[in-house]
């Protein structure tokens, strides 16, 4: 029953990984997230400078900057699959079933406490800052780089378009050339984003799937140990399944 419940809940989490990959590599969303990360970095550094203290440790800063990614991971994968109350209901049923099978009423209460396994927390730990959350910043780093390039180069592209537009058709060509220059700048970046996704998204999603495998194995081991310990404390000896 423990394994079946975990297979169901974590299986649902695995099915949601492509949606998380789509979020991370989406062209528009990656810019929105990049702006959020930049804002958090500026706020962190400004707060440290305003207080006259040293800069925060690199690990603490990275953990804080990854907050938008952690939130998205929770909203897309963890919350729908592991925090709907279904797993807790399964464990309550498991506790009552084992107690009835062992003929030990006291075992039910012990198991209710022991089987508070919190799989969502285990998944968050498995996909911690050092793994999925920080590696998911890689496609966002491309967006941050594009923002810098756009500030330094897009202006010249737009200006060049305006110049050629004016040379060809006069003043109306300035607007047309500017629009064309902006379209060229955004179009090139969109193509880079698509190429980046084609090359790196499969490995990115594989990392998320690995984290889910690790979390499921950890919860299963924790659950088995909890059942064994609760049964021993209650003096029960659960019979092996046949």
TAQUIVEN-V683252 format. One record per backbone hydrogen bond with DSSP energy under -1.0 kcal/mol. CO is the residue of the C=O (numbers start at 1). NH is the residue of the N-H. Records with the same first field share a line. If there is no record, write none. Layout:
CO: NH + NH
This chain:
1: 5
2: 6
3: 7
4: 8
5: 9
6: 10
7: 11
8: 12
9: 13
10: 14
11: 15
14: 17
16: 20
17: 21
18: 22
19: 23
20: 24
21: 25
26: 30
27: 31
28: 32
29: 33
30: 34
31: 35
32: 36
33: 37
34: 38
35: 39
36: 40
37: 41
38: 42
39: 43
40: 44
41: 45
42: 46
43: 47
44: 48
45: 49
46: 50
47: 51
48: 53
57: 61
58: 62
59: 63
60: 64
61: 65
62: 66
64: 67
66: 70
67: 71
68: 72
69: 73
70: 74
71: 75
72: 76
73: 77 + 78
74: 79
77: 81
78: 82
79: 83
85: 89
86: 90
87: 91
88: 92
89: 93
90: 94
91: 95
92: 96
93: 97
94: 98
95: 99
96: 100
97: 101
98: 102
99: 103 + 104
104: 107
105: 108
106: 110
107: 111
108: 112
109: 113
110: 114
111: 115
113: 116
115: 117
118: 122
119: 123
120: 124
121: 125
122: 126
123: 127
125: 128
128: 131 + 133
131: 135
132: 136
134: 137
135: 138
137: 141
138: 142
139: 143
140: 144
141: 145
142: 146
143: 147
144: 148
145: 149
146: 150
147: 151
148: 152
149: 153
153: 157
154: 158
155: 159
156: 160
157: 161
158: 162
159: 163
160: 164
161: 165
162: 166
163: 167
164: 168
165: 169
166: 170
170: 173
171: 174
172: 176
173: 177
174: 178
175: 179
176: 180
177: 181
178: 182
179: 183
180: 184
181: 185
182: 186
183: 187
184: 188
185: 189
186: 190
187: 191
188: 192
189: 193
190: 194
191: 195
192: 196
193: 197
194: 198
195: 199
196: 200
197: 201
200: 204
201: 205
202: 206
203: 207
204: 208
205: 209
206: 210
207: 211
208: 212
209: 213
210: 214
211: 215
212: 216
213: 217
214: 218
215: 219
216: 220
217: 221
218: 222
219: 223
220: 224
221: 225
222: 226
223: 227
224: 228
225: 229
226: 230
227: 231
228: 232
229: 233
230: 234
231: 236
